Amino acid sequence: MTIADRKLVARHLTEAKRVVVKVGSALLVDADKGRLNRAWLEAFAADVSRIKKRGQEVIVVSSGAIALGRRHLGLNSGKLKLEESQAAAAVGQIRLAHAYKDLLDAHEITVAQILLTLGDTEQRRRYLNARGTLNTLLSLGAVPVINENDTVATTEIRYGDNDRLAARVAQMVGADCLVLLSDIDGLYTANPNLDPDAEFIARVLEITPAIEAMAGGAGSEMGSGGMQTKIAAAKIAVGAGCHLCIAKGAHPHPLQRIEEGARCTWFVPSSTPVATRKQWIAGTLKPAGAIVVDDGAVRALMGGKSLLPAGVTRAVGRFDRGDTVSILGPDGSEVARGICAYSDSDAARIIGRKSADIEAVLGFRGRDEIVHRDDLVLIKAHVTGSI
């Protein structure tokens, strides 16, 4: 693949509405001294600023807390005990967050720190809360900086690497592009450090067993991930309709280099995040419950609008916030299907109300929509295609 071809493929990054970037420990922390690589981070902050000025939203998933903290605690090199890793993370995380704040402040970018565990992306209620927080931060122009909450996560309840965490975050927020910045420039048919005949793979259209077999072990002493975790991350991202790029991040301005045609590996999904999400909603075999709406709401839905409480006449069955429900017209036929922003009991209390009344009725400020258009699919019996 030529540089011109790589620049063309890089449109997956330049044209993405929402980008997640994972930064590896080896890029952030000097392996010999255990200190923050501030010059590299300054260049990376400039990359983030440039992307945001294009109107794109950015989330950073950052490693490095343990690597930074162990030096300050005087912990020797080599594998740490669980409690030592947690202590190092507690010390290093505050230094890492402070560095991101300082360097992005210089570009007038607001930084938010988010610490997640495996349960936050696996358990539905916590998943919805985390997604809501991230979407709100992005809508307000902030850049969330995410790391696994290593201070409390144990071996049994943690990711153990930020590649897969980044993929789950990309899946959670419907990102269009995930970039894994690492100490290797992409996927090879074998470990290039051991096999001089290893061939570089620029583009992966399908993650086959042969592709998975190419992954080796961890690539650096500083990080916990290797090509195996990157392939696992690619499977998650591609399944969510998100393009994934594995790129060498050691050079200054790593995102700019991708756009300028630097060598990297792209994993290509077969559909967009929105299409994938709506296919999942439409494919729900057994909706948890149903919401009955009036004729005005049916017309609004057909016109591409969200479902507001004012158009709802009845809630049927038992369902929780985040469950998929059927949306039924006055005659009982299914008009649409979507993810409900309220439980059945809360939905019943705001039926027929204006969105402005929700807080007064429920005692908290929820979403204006019972089902947002982004979480809704029309049934083909009523209309061809989906919103």
C-alpha positions as CSV (number, residue, x, y, z in Angstrom):
1,M,0.0,0.0,0.0
2,T,1.5,3.4,-1.1
3,I,1.6,6.5,1.1
4,A,-1.2,7.9,-1.1
5,D,-3.3,4.8,-0.5
6,R,-2.7,5.1,3.3
7,K,-3.7,8.8,3.3
8,L,-6.9,7.8,1.6
9,V,-7.6,5.1,4.1
10,A,-6.9,7.6,6.9
11,R,-10.2,9.2,6.1
12,H,-11.6,6.8,8.6
13,L,-9.9,9.0,11.2
14,T,-10.3,12.4,9.6
15,E,-14.0,12.0,8.8
16,A,-15.0,10.2,12.0
17,K,-17.5,12.1,14.2
18,R,-16.3,10.4,17.4
19,V,-12.8,9.1,17.9
20,V,-11.4,7.0,20.7
21,V,-7.5,7.0,21.1
22,K,-5.8,4.5,23.4
23,V,-2.3,5.5,24.6
24,G,0.1,2.8,25.7
25,S,2.3,2.9,28.8
26,A,5.5,2.6,26.7
27,L,4.7,5.9,25.0
28,L,3.9,7.9,28.1
29,V,6.5,6.7,30.5
30,D,10.3,6.5,30.1
31,A,11.1,2.8,30.7
32,D,14.5,3.6,32.2
33,K,13.7,6.5,34.5
34,G,10.0,5.8,35.1
35,R,9.2,9.5,34.4
36,L,6.4,11.0,32.2
37,N,7.5,11.6,28.6
38,R,6.2,15.1,28.7
39,A,7.5,16.1,25.2
40,W,5.6,13.3,23.6
41,L,2.4,14.1,25.6
42,E,2.7,17.8,24.5
43,A,2.7,16.7,20.8
44,F,-0.2,14.3,21.4
45,A,-2.2,17.1,23.1
46,A,-1.6,19.2,20.0
47,D,-3.0,16.4,17.9
48,V,-6.1,16.2,20.1
49,S,-6.6,19.9,19.8
50,R,-6.3,19.8,16.0
51,I,-8.9,17.0,15.8
52,K,-11.3,18.9,18.0
53,K,-10.9,22.1,15.9
54,R,-12.2,20.0,13.0
55,G,-15.4,19.5,14.9
56,Q,-14.7,15.9,16.0
57,E,-15.2,14.5,19.5
58,V,-12.3,12.8,21.2
59,I,-12.0,10.3,24.1
60,V,-8.6,9.2,25.4
61,V,-8.0,5.9,27.0
62,S,-4.7,6.2,28.8
63,S,-2.4,3.7,30.3
64,G,0.6,4.7,32.4
65,A,-0.7,5.2,36.0
66,I,1.0,2.1,37.4
67,A,4.2,2.7,35.5
68,L,4.4,6.3,36.9
69,G,3.4,5.4,40.4
70,R,5.8,2.6,41.0
71,R,8.9,4.9,40.7
72,H,7.4,7.3,43.3
73,L,6.8,4.4,45.7
74,G,10.3,2.9,45.1
75,L,8.9,-0.4,43.7
76,N,11.5,-2.4,41.8
77,S,11.1,-3.3,38.2
78,G,9.5,-6.6,37.3
79,K,6.1,-8.0,38.0
80,L,4.2,-6.4,40.9
81,K,1.9,-8.1,43.4
82,L,-1.8,-7.1,43.0
83,E,-1.7,-4.8,46.1
84,E,1.5,-3.2,44.8
85,S,-0.1,-2.5,41.4
86,Q,-3.1,-1.0,43.1
87,A,-0.9,1.3,45.3
88,A,1.2,2.3,42.3
89,A,-2.0,3.1,40.4
90,A,-3.3,5.3,43.2
91,V,-0.1,7.3,43.2
92,G,0.4,7.4,39.4
93,Q,-3.2,8.2,38.4
94,I,-3.2,11.6,40.0
95,R,0.0,12.5,38.3
96,L,-1.2,11.3,35.0
97,A,-4.5,13.2,35.2
98,H,-2.7,16.3,36.2
99,A,-0.4,16.1,33.2
100,Y,-3.3,15.7,30.8
101,K,-5.1,18.6,32.4
102,D,-2.0,20.9,32.2
103,L,-1.2,20.1,28.6
104,L,-4.8,20.2,27.2
105,D,-5.5,23.4,29.3
106,A,-2.9,25.0,27.1
107,H,-5.2,24.4,24.1
108,E,-8.3,25.6,26.1
109,I,-9.7,22.0,26.3
110,T,-11.5,20.8,29.3
111,V,-10.4,17.4,30.6
112,A,-12.5,15.0,32.6
113,Q,-11.1,12.0,34.4
114,I,-13.1,8.7,34.2
115,L,-12.1,5.5,36.0
116,L,-13.9,2.4,34.9
117,T,-13.9,-1.3,35.8
118,L,-15.0,-4.3,33.8
119,G,-18.4,-4.2,35.6
120,D,-19.0,-0.6,34.4
121,T,-19.1,-1.9,30.8
122,E,-20.7,-5.3,31.4
123,Q,-23.5,-4.6,33.9
124,R,-26.4,-2.8,32.2
125,R,-27.3,-0.1,34.7
126,R,-23.7,0.9,35.3
127,Y,-23.1,0.7,31.5
128,L,-26.0,3.1,30.9
129,N,-24.8,5.5,33.6
130,A,-21.2,5.5,32.2
131,R,-22.5,6.0,28.6
132,G,-24.7,8.9,29.7
133,T,-21.8,10.6,31.5
134,L,-19.5,10.2,28.5
135,N,-22.1,11.4,26.0
136,T,-22.8,14.5,28.2
137,L,-19.1,15.3,28.6
138,L,-18.6,15.1,24.8
139,S,-21.7,17.2,24.1
140,L,-20.2,19.9,26.4
141,G,-16.9,19.9,24.5
142,A,-14.8,18.1,27.1
143,V,-12.2,15.4,26.4
144,P,-12.7,12.4,28.8
145,V,-9.5,10.7,29.8
146,I,-10.3,7.1,30.8
147,N,-8.3,4.4,32.6
148,E,-9.2,1.2,34.3
149,N,-9.8,1.7,38.0
150,D,-6.7,-0.3,39.0
151,T,-6.9,0.9,42.6
152,V,-10.0,-1.3,43.3
153,A,-10.1,-3.8,40.5
154,T,-8.9,-7.3,41.3
155,T,-7.7,-10.0,38.9
156,E,-11.2,-11.5,38.6
157,I,-13.0,-8.3,37.8
158,R,-10.6,-6.3,35.6
159,Y,-9.7,-6.1,32.0
160,G,-6.0,-6.2,32.6
161,D,-5.2,-4.1,29.5
162,N,-6.5,-0.9,28.0
163,D,-6.9,-2.2,24.5
164,R,-10.1,-4.1,25.2
165,L,-11.3,-1.3,27.6
166,A,-10.8,1.2,24.7
167,A,-12.8,-1.1,22.4
168,R,-15.7,-1.4,24.9
169,V,-15.6,2.4,25.4
170,A,-15.8,2.9,21.6
171,Q,-18.7,0.4,21.5
172,M,-20.4,2.2,24.4
173,V,-20.4,5.6,22.8
174,G,-20.9,4.6,19.2
175,A,-17.4,5.8,18.1
176,D,-16.6,5.7,14.4
177,C,-12.9,5.2,14.8
178,L,-10.6,3.7,17.5
179,V,-6.8,4.2,17.3
180,L,-4.5,2.0,19.4
181,L,-1.2,3.9,19.7
182,S,1.4,1.3,20.6
183,D,5.1,0.5,20.2
184,I,4.4,-1.5,17.0
185,D,3.2,-0.1,13.7
186,G,0.6,-2.8,13.0
187,L,-0.1,-6.4,12.4
188,Y,2.4,-8.8,10.9
189,T,2.1,-12.4,9.8
190,A,4.6,-13.2,12.6
191,N,6.6,-11.4,15.2
192,P,8.9,-9.1,13.2
193,N,11.4,-9.0,16.0
194,L,11.9,-12.7,15.7
195,D,11.1,-13.5,12.0
196,P,12.8,-11.3,9.4
197,D,10.4,-12.7,6.8
198,A,7.3,-11.5,8.6
199,E,4.9,-9.6,6.3
200,F,3.1,-6.4,7.2
201,I,-0.7,-6.5,6.9
202,A,-2.2,-3.0,6.0
203,R,-5.9,-3.9,6.0
204,V,-8.1,-6.5,7.6
205,L,-11.6,-7.0,6.3
206,E,-12.4,-10.0,8.4
207,I,-10.9,-11.4,11.6
208,T,-10.4,-15.0,10.7
209,P,-8.7,-17.7,12.8
210,A,-5.6,-17.2,10.7
211,I,-5.5,-13.5,11.6
212,E,-5.9,-14.4,15.3
213,A,-3.1,-16.9,15.0
214,M,-0.7,-14.1,14.0
215,A,-1.0,-12.4,17.4
216,G,2.0,-12.9,19.7
217,G,2.6,-12.1,23.4
218,A,3.1,-8.8,25.1
219,G,5.4,-6.4,23.2
220,S,6.9,-4.3,25.9
221,E,7.9,-4.5,29.5
222,M,5.9,-1.3,30.4
223,G,2.5,-2.5,29.1
224,S,0.3,-5.5,29.9
225,G,-1.1,-5.9,26.4
226,G,0.2,-7.4,23.3
227,M,-1.0,-8.1,19.8
228,Q,-3.4,-10.7,21.2
229,T,-5.3,-8.0,23.2
230,K,-5.3,-5.8,20.1
231,I,-7.0,-8.5,18.0
232,A,-9.5,-9.0,20.8
233,A,-10.1,-5.2,20.8
234,A,-10.5,-5.2,17.0
235,K,-13.2,-7.9,17.3
236,I,-15.2,-5.8,19.7
237,A,-14.8,-2.6,17.7
238,V,-15.5,-4.1,14.3
239,G,-18.6,-5.8,15.7
240,A,-19.8,-2.4,16.8
241,G,-19.3,-0.9,13.4
242,C,-16.1,1.0,14.4
243,H,-12.9,1.2,12.4
244,L,-9.8,0.3,14.4
245,C,-6.3,1.3,13.6
246,I,-3.1,-0.1,15.2
247,A,-0.3,2.4,14.8
248,K,3.2,3.1,16.1
249,G,2.9,6.0,18.5
250,A,6.5,6.7,19.5
251,H,7.0,9.5,17.1
252,P,5.7,13.0,18.0
253,H,2.3,13.9,16.7
254,P,1.2,10.2,16.1
255,L,-2.3,11.0,14.9
256,Q,-1.1,13.6,12.4
257,R,1.4,10.9,11.1
258,I,-1.5,8.5,10.5
259,E,-3.3,11.2,8.5
260,E,-0.1,11.9,6.5
261,G,0.2,8.2,5.4
262,A,2.3,6.6,8.1
263,R,2.2,2.8,8.0
264,C,-0.5,1.2,10.2
265,T,-3.1,-1.6,10.1
266,W,-6.8,-0.9,9.7
267,F,-9.5,-3.2,10.7
268,V,-12.6,-2.5,8.6
269,P,-16.2,-3.1,9.8
270,S,-19.0,-4.0,7.5
271,S,-21.4,-1.3,8.7
272,T,-21.5,2.0,10.7
273,P,-22.0,2.2,14.5
274,V,-25.5,3.6,14.0
275,A,-26.5,0.8,11.6
276,T,-25.0,-1.9,13.8
277,R,-26.8,-0.5,16.9
278,K,-30.1,-0.4,15.0
279,Q,-29.6,-3.9,13.6
280,W,-29.2,-5.1,17.2
281,I,-32.3,-3.3,18.3
282,A,-34.4,-4.6,15.4
283,G,-33.1,-8.1,16.0
284,T,-34.2,-8.3,19.6
285,L,-36.2,-11.5,19.7
286,K,-38.3,-10.7,22.8
287,P,-38.8,-7.0,23.8
288,A,-39.1,-6.6,27.6
289,G,-42.4,-4.7,27.3
290,A,-44.4,-2.3,25.1
291,I,-45.4,1.4,24.9
292,V,-48.7,2.4,23.3
293,V,-48.7,5.7,21.4
294,D,-51.3,7.9,19.8
295,D,-51.7,8.8,16.1
296,G,-49.7,12.0,16.5
297,A,-46.8,10.1,17.9
298,V,-46.9,7.6,15.1
299,R,-46.7,10.4,12.5
300,A,-43.8,12.0,14.4
301,L,-41.9,8.7,14.5
302,M,-42.5,8.2,10.7
303,G,-41.0,11.7,10.3
304,G,-37.8,10.7,12.0
305,K,-38.6,12.2,15.4
306,S,-38.0,10.8,18.9
307,L,-40.8,9.5,21.1
308,L,-41.8,12.0,23.7
309,P,-44.0,11.4,26.8
310,A,-46.8,13.5,25.4
311,G,-47.5,11.0,22.7
312,V,-47.7,7.9,25.0
313,T,-51.0,6.5,26.1
314,R,-50.0,3.4,28.0
315,A,-47.0,1.3,29.2
316,V,-47.4,-2.5,29.0
317,G,-45.4,-5.1,30.9
318,R,-42.4,-4.8,33.1
319,F,-39.2,-3.2,31.8
320,D,-36.2,-1.3,33.2
321,R,-34.3,1.7,31.8
322,G,-32.2,0.5,28.9
323,D,-34.5,-2.4,28.0
324,T,-35.7,-2.8,24.4
325,V,-39.5,-2.2,24.1
326,S,-42.0,-2.5,21.3
327,I,-43.8,0.8,20.3
328,L,-47.4,0.1,19.4
329,G,-49.9,2.2,17.5
330,P,-53.5,2.9,18.6
331,D,-54.6,-0.3,16.8
332,G,-52.0,-2.4,18.7
333,S,-49.7,-3.1,15.7
334,E,-46.0,-2.6,16.2
335,V,-44.8,0.7,14.7
336,A,-41.2,0.7,16.0
337,R,-38.8,-0.8,18.5
338,G,-36.4,1.0,20.7
339,I,-34.3,1.3,23.9
340,C,-36.4,2.9,26.6
341,A,-34.9,5.7,28.8
342,Y,-37.3,4.9,31.7
343,S,-38.6,1.9,33.6
344,D,-42.2,0.9,33.2
345,S,-43.2,2.5,36.5
346,D,-41.5,5.8,35.7
347,A,-42.9,5.8,32.1
348,A,-46.4,5.3,33.5
349,R,-46.1,8.4,35.7
350,I,-45.1,10.7,32.8
351,I,-47.5,9.4,30.2
352,G,-49.1,12.3,28.3
353,R,-46.9,14.9,30.0
354,K,-44.7,17.5,28.4
355,S,-41.0,16.8,28.7
356,A,-40.6,20.0,30.8
357,D,-42.8,18.3,33.5
358,I,-40.7,15.2,33.9
359,E,-38.5,16.5,36.8
360,A,-41.5,17.7,38.8
361,V,-43.3,14.4,38.4
362,L,-40.4,12.0,39.0
363,G,-38.2,14.1,41.3
364,F,-35.2,13.9,38.9
365,R,-34.3,15.3,35.6
366,G,-34.3,12.4,33.1
367,R,-34.1,12.5,29.3
368,D,-36.7,14.6,27.4
369,E,-37.5,11.5,25.2
370,I,-38.9,8.2,26.3
371,V,-37.1,6.7,23.3
372,H,-34.5,8.8,21.5
373,R,-34.5,8.5,17.7
374,D,-30.9,7.2,17.8
375,D,-32.1,4.3,19.9
376,L,-35.2,3.6,17.7
377,V,-35.9,1.5,14.6
378,L,-39.1,1.6,12.5
379,I,-40.8,-1.6,11.6
380,K,-40.9,-2.3,7.9
381,A,-44.6,-3.1,7.9
382,H,-45.1,0.7,8.4
383,V,-42.2,2.1,6.5
384,T,-39.3,0.9,4.4
385,G,-35.9,1.3,6.2
386,S,-35.3,2.8,9.6
387,I,-34.8,6.2,11.0
